[in-house]
Amino acid sequence: LREFEKLSHRQIAKRLRCGRDSVREALESKEPPSQKRRPRGSIFDPFKARVQKLLEKTPALSAVRVREEIEKKGYAGEITLIRNYLREIRPCGSRVYQEVEYAPAQAMQVDWGYCGLARVGEIYRKVWVFVAVLCFSRLIYIAFTLSQSKQTFYRCISRALQRFQGCPLWIIVDNLKAAVLRGSGRNAVFHPEFEALCAHYACMKPVACEKADPETKGVVESGVGYVKKNALAGRSEELVAFEDYLRLAPYWQDHVANVRIHDTTRERPIDRFEKERA
């Protein structure tokens, strides 16, 4: 345009719809411009060092928990930026479950998870979390306990059903001694007290997993993992005494777990629960 059409800087800029400074720089340059774009900064960049420190302390910290922590430092961006960054520095190694479709109120899965130690008075004791998940809505109930005894297990089931305001057709359990005396799957012989508990709640049918087949109850296995990664990870300074766990449980299930968009259903559990409440 300059050499053959004898256009001025202004005319070239108008023809190419760019600034005159860009035209001047191009004509003064001895080499054509690079086709590589300059990397653009992200509002997440200033927080990467903070995220690295969080992961050094708690490697399995979820993106949701990471966002909660860096929001305290002023982060106001999307969680997508955090998830993309975590995929880059922490390859996914979680177990993949085969999804099973459940009808409303068809089934509830229950399981235990170990949470570590907490102070009770002057001593430290093991803390467990009981997790119950309705398979259709993914509505979750959790309770932190100091034992996995039979009485505690039955009490947690009862309180979960009270929380759900009803009972499903099935309750799917692992081969816990409080539920299964011997055998597994279709050959399982259930504890008579567990059968009595199920019968008390409108004849709820107990279903046992096959031996060494945790995918049979992948919904609650995923739920236990979610509790550990989201509710517990990164809270070591907050969760010292057992009372701290007791305060966390109702807040987390009502204000986090049951109101988030579930990865599988793409709905909030609390909204989806309305379809199976009756």
N, C-alpha and C positions, 0 to 999 in steps of 0.2 A: 504493500500500500504506500509506503514511503518512497521506495526507489522507482517504482514503475508508474504509479498513479499520482505521485507527487503530492499526496495529501498531507495536511498539517497534523500536528498532534491532536488538536481539537477535533478535526474531521475523522481521524482514525478512532479516537475515543467514542465519538458518536456512532460510527459504523459498527464498532465491536461492542458497544454498550458497556464500556469500562471507564475507569478514571484516567485522566491525562497523566497522572504520576505513573500509572502502570504502563502506559504507552512509552513514556520517557525512559523508564527503567528497562523496558524490553529492547528499545532501540540502542541504548547505551551498552547493553550486555553483549558479550562476545559469544556466549553459549545460549542455546535454547533453555527455557525454564524446565526444571525437574517436574516429572509427572506425579511424583509422590506428594501426597498431601501432608501438610504439617499436622502432627498429632494435636488434637484438641484436648484441652484440659477438662476434667470432670469435677463436679462439686463433691464427688466422693473421694477424690485424690488426697485431700488433706487429712482424711480419716483412716487411710490405709495403715499407717503406722500404729494407730490405736487398735485397729482390728487385729494386726499381727500380734500385739501384746495380749489381746484377749484370747486368741487361738493358742498362743504358747502356754497359757494357763489352763485353758479348756479347749482342747483340739476339736471336740465334737459340737461346739456351740453352733446353734442353728442361726439362719439368717435373721429370723424374727428377733431372737435374743440379741444378736449383734446390733440390729437397728435400735432396740430399746436402750442399749448401752451407749451408742454413739449419738443418739438423740439428746442424751444428757449433756453432750459436748457441743451441741448446736447443729447436728446433721438434720437436714430437712428434705432430703431427696427421696427417690423411689427405692423400694426394697429390691427391685430388679437389678440395680447396680451392685448391690451387696451380694445377691445370689450369683451373678455373673463372676464377680471377683472370687467368691468362695469356690466356684467350679474350677477356676484357673489354678488356685493354689492348693486345693484339697479335692482330689479326684473322688468321685462317689464310690463308696464301697459297701453300701447298705444292701441288705437282702431284698430281693425282688419277690413279691408275692403274687400268686395268681388271683385275680379278682373274681369273687363269686357274687352273683346277684342275689339279694335277699328281698323278700316282700316286706312291707311295713309290719312291724311287730312280730316278725317271724323268729328272730333270734337275738340273743345277747351273748357276748363272749366275755369271759372274766379271766384274770390272771394276776400274778404278783410280779413285782420288780424290786430289786435291791437298791437302796438309795444311799448307803453309807452309814456313818455314825453321827449321833446327835447327843447332846448333853441332856441328861435327865437327872436333875438334882446335882449330886456331886460325882456322878459316874457317866460314862458314855455307853450307849446301847445302839444296836443295829436298828435301822429304820427301813421299813418296807412300805411299798405303795400298792394298794389294791386298786385295780383298774377294771371297770365294767364299761363296755361300749355296746350300744344298740347298733346292730349291723346295717340297718337300713339308713337311719338318719346320721349315724356316727356320733350321736349325743354321748358324751362321756361323763362318767362319775369316778372320782378318785378319793381315796382315803388313806392317809398315812397311819401306820400302826407300828407297834414295837414287837410284834410276833406274827407268825403265820399259823397260829394254832387253829384247830377245828372251830372252836367257839368264835374266834375272831373272823374267820372266813365266813361262817354263816351270818354273823352280825353284819358284815360288810355287804353281803348279798341282799340282806333284808333292807338295809339302808339305801342301797342303790335302787331297789324296786320302789321304795317309798319316794325317792327322788324322781324317778321316772313316772310315778303315779299310776303304776300298772305293771303287768308282767308280760313277757313274750311267750311264744309257743315253745321255744327251745332255750336252754341255757347250755352253752358250749364250754367245756372245761378241759384243762390239761389233766394228766393222770396224777392229780394231787391225792394224797392219802385221805384227806378230809372229804374227798368226793368219790374216789375210786379205790376199792379194796384190792382188786387184782384185775389183770387183763387190760385191754385197751380197745378203743374203737367199738365195733359192734359186739366184741366179746367182753366188754368191760362189765365188771360186777360192782355196782355202786354201793356206797356206804348207806346203810338203812336210814341213818339220821339225815343224810343229804337227800335221799329219796323222799323222806317225810317233809323236809323243808320245801322241796319242789312241789309236792302234792298240795301243801298248804296254800301255795300261791296259784290257785286255779289250775292245778294239775300241769304245771310247767314241766316239760319233758327234758330230762338231762341227756346230754350228748357228749360222749368222750372222744378225744382226739385219738388217732392212731399213734402207736408208739413211734417216737423219733420223727414225728411229722408236725412240726410247729405251724406249717402253712395252713393246716386245718383251721387254725384260729388266727390267721394272719391279720385280721382286723384289730384284735386286741394286742397282738404282738407289736404291731405298728403303733398302737396307742401307748404301750409301755415305753417304747422308744421315744415317742413324742414327748411324754412326760419328762423323761431324762434329759432330752436335748433342749426342750423349750422351758419347762417349769423349773428344772433343777440346775441346768448348766449355767455357769457364771454367777451363781448365787451363794458361793461358799461363805462369803462374808455376812450374808443375810441369814443363812440357815445354820444356826449354831445350836440352839436349844430345840428340843422336840416341839415346843409351843410354836416356834417359827414355822415349822412344817404344817401344823394344824391351821395357822392363820393363812398360809399360802393356798391350801387346797380349794376352799370355796371361791376365793378371789380368782384364782387361775382358771378354774373350770367355767365360771360364769362370765368373766370379762376377757378371756383369751381363747380358750379351747373351743367353747361352744358357740362363739360368735365369729370365728374366722371362716374364710372361704376354704372349704376342705379340698385338698388336692385331687381327690378322686371324684367326688360328687359335684364339685364346682358350685356348691351351695353351702350356706351356713347351717351347721347341725341344728341349731335352735329353730330355724325356719323349716327345715326338712322334717323335724320332729312333729310338726303340726299335722303332717300327713299320716302319722302312725299313732298319734295320741289316743284316738278313740279305740 
